[in-house]
Amino acid sequence: MGDVAKAVAQTKTPHTNLVKPAAALVIPVKGLTKDDSAKVQKALEGVKGVAAKDARAEDGQAVVALDDKGGAHLAEITKALNKLAK
């Protein structure tokens, strides 16, 4: 996942000066609600390749922002988020 995020971040777009291109993953997490964003961010702190402060919760899923440095691994992300499943 990290290599994809790095490639996306390096993409030249007509709007790069306004918004930098970035990748995100949508991961299903049972029991999450849109009010659980702080829990998602805390769970992702320290996970390599993740921009934890930009992650958020939605009903039944987490939207995980990936940073532009690469290094993210799906297994590490899901392991961190599985602790939140209800």
Secondary structure, DSSP 8 states (H G I E B T S, - for coil): -HHHHHHHHT---TTTTTS----EEEEE-TT--GGGHHHHHHHHTT-TTB-GGG-EEETTEEEEEB-TT----HHHHHHHHHTT--
